[in-house]
Amino acid sequence: MQKKMIAIIVLLLGTMVFFIIQNSSLKNENLTLTEQNEQLKNEDVNKPDTNEQMKEAADKFINGYFNYQDKPAKQDVESYATNEALEQLQFDDAEGLEEVYSDADIETIQSSVESLSLYEGQSLDDRVELVALFDNRIEVNDTSSVVMTIMTLEMIVEEDQWKVANFTFTQQ
């Protein structure tokens, strides 16, 4: 009987040691998961900030280029665009408008952006595609017209700042 009692005590002690080790292991795993959860929460908090910075840069680029009197100014957009994107832009006098208004002398040209909406598209490691929809109001010699503009912008991080690397747009 004493052998059975010793066997039961050893079995109980073994079970107790097993549960103590399991408890310790689960506590460590819980601590690790809690730390990972905090890191993910911090990343989620920073992501909207990054998206807002990207959208703000795109907004300033669009408003800087399409809001002008007489002609767009390079200094209004150059801090929000890469050199490659700047090469795609025209900063000369109203190119092409002479053909449309051939009978009249062009005295004033004013362009403005209305109802700008930005939508995030595809995203790769360091590049994000944005789609912008806005109305471009153009006034030539007090004659006003509004065209809907659809613009696709490829945004990248350059020198720790979001910039437009490439873009396409159509006006209808």
N, C-alpha and C positions, 0 to 999 in steps of 0.2 A: 503494500500500500504506500509505503514511503517512496518507492520508485515512481509510482503513478503521480504522487503529489509533486515530486521534483520535476517530472516531465511536464506537468501542467504549469508549474511556476516558470520553467524555462520557456515553454510555449507562450505564456502570457508576457514574459519579459521580452521575448523576440518580437511578438506582435506590437508591444508598446514601443520598442526601438524602431520598428518599421514605420509606425505612424508618426513618430517624432521626426524621423528623417523626411518622410513625405511632407509633413507640415512645413518643415524648414525649406524644402525644395519649392513648394507652392508659394511660400512667402517671397522667396527670391524671384520667382517667375512673375508674381503679381507686382513687385517693385519695378522690375524691368518693363513690364507692360504699361505701368503708370507713367514711367519716364518717357516711353515712346509716344504715349498718348499726349503728353504735354508738348513734346516736340512737334507732333502733327498739328496740335492746336495753334502753336506759334507759327507754323508754316502757313496754315489757313488764314491766320490774321494778316500775315505779310502779303499773301497773294492778292487780295483785293487792292492793297496799296499799290502793288506793282501794276495791276490792271488799270487802276485809276491814273497812274503816272503815264502809262502808255496811251490811254485815251486822251489825256490832257495834252500830250505832245501832238497827237494827231489832230485834235481840235485846234490847237494853236497854229499848226501847219496849214490847215484848210482855211481858217479865218485869216491868217497872215497873207495867204496867196490870193484868195478870192475877195477879200475886202480891200478895195483900193479906189483911189481917185486918179484918173488918167492912165496909170499903169501900175502893175504889181511892183513892190519893192523887195529886192533880194534880202536886205537886212531883216525883213519881217519874218522870213522863213528859214534862213540859213542855220540857225541854231537848232532847228527841229528836223533837218534833213541831212542825209549824207551827201558827199560831193556828187555821186552818181545821180541821185535824185535831183539835185540842183541843176545838173546839166539838162534834164528833161524839161525844165520849166522855161517859160519865155518871160523875160523882164523888159522886152522892147515895147515901143508904143503899140497900140491896138492893132496887132498884125491880123490881117484878114478882114477887118471892119471897113477898110476903104472900099473893098469890092461890094459889100452889102449897102453901104451908104455913099455910093459913087456920085450921086447928084448933089449931096449936101456936104458942106465942110464939117468935119468933126471938131466941135469945140470942146465938149466935155464928155468924159466917160466915167461912169461910176459903177462899181460892182460891189455886191454885198451878199452875205450868206444868211439864209433864213431857214429855220426849222431843221437844224442839223441833228442827225441821229447817228450814233456809232454802234456797230454790232461786231462782236468778236467772232472771227472765223477760225480757220485751222491754226493750230499751234504746234510748232516744233521747238526743240530745245531752246534756241535763242532767237527764234523768229515767230512772229504772230501776224496773222492776216486780219485786217479790219476792213469792214465794209461801211462806207459812209453814204448816207442819203441826205440830200439837202436841196433847197431851192436856191438857185443863183439868180438874183435880181440884177439886171444890167440896164443902166440908163445911158442912152446916147442922145445928146442934145435934147434933154427933157422928154425923150420917148423911152418908155419903160417896157421891159419884157421880163418874164420869169421863165427859167428853164429848170426842169428837174435834173439833178446831177446825181449819178451813181458813181462812186469812187471806191476803188479797191487799193488799200495801202498795205505794203509789207513793212512791218515795224521790226527793228532790231535794236539791240543795246550796243551803243558805241560810246566809249569814254564814260561809262556809268550813267548814260542817259538814253532814253528811248528816242529813236529817230526814224524817219521815213527813209527806207532804203530804195523802194521802188513803188510805183503807183500807176494805175490806169484809171481813166474816167471817161464816161460818156454823158452827153447832155441831150435831153429829149425835149 
